Amino acid sequence: MINKIIQLIEKDQVRIRALECVASLDLPQCYIAAGFVRNLVWDSLHNKQIPTSLNDVDVIYYDTNEINETAHLEYESRLSALMPGLNWQVRNQAKMHLRNGDKPYLNLIDAMSYWPEKETAAAIRQLENKDYECVSAFGFDSLFDLKLSHNPKRKKAIFEHRLSSKKWLHHWPKLTLES
């Protein structure tokens, strides 16, 4: 499944360029996550000829030593200068527990394990040798099985709001909801 994600990425020049831009930041444990991976897989499994547009590009990293509270804004600005057509959203996952009311996250994967739906907790990055690395807090099976699963670490109402507001079942009608 990881190889399939990489194959899909390699056919998408916008995503390749986005990964190159993010790699240039040289941030610790830095990936592009969420819809960047999820939508690509679901589009492929729905045989969409025109990819679903990206509302935003979620860049995540994990840096417990970061003290600059506005560093994410600086990174977003740098990425916007490199690739202005995208809505960059950069977040240090080592700090997100404060906003979310959770205990401190141990690492990037642990942080992703708190996201409202399991299939969103997937990410990819470009390595120094131009290879790619994919990670997920829950594995990739349900993503490729066209499932949409509530993560019990988050309130069901959050999941339901996202399901409704993002219109996932409309965009990808083959999806099935998992309890």
Secondary structure, DSSP 8 states (H G I E B T S, - for coil): -HHHHHHHHHT-HHHHHHHHHHHHH--TT-EEETHHHHHHHHHHHTT-SS----S-EEEEE--TT---TTHHHHHHHHHHHH-TTS-EEEEETTTHHHHHT----SSHHHHHTTSSBGGG-EEEEE-TTS-EEEEESS-SHHHHTTEEEB-TTS-HHHHHHHHHHHTHHHH-TT-EEE-
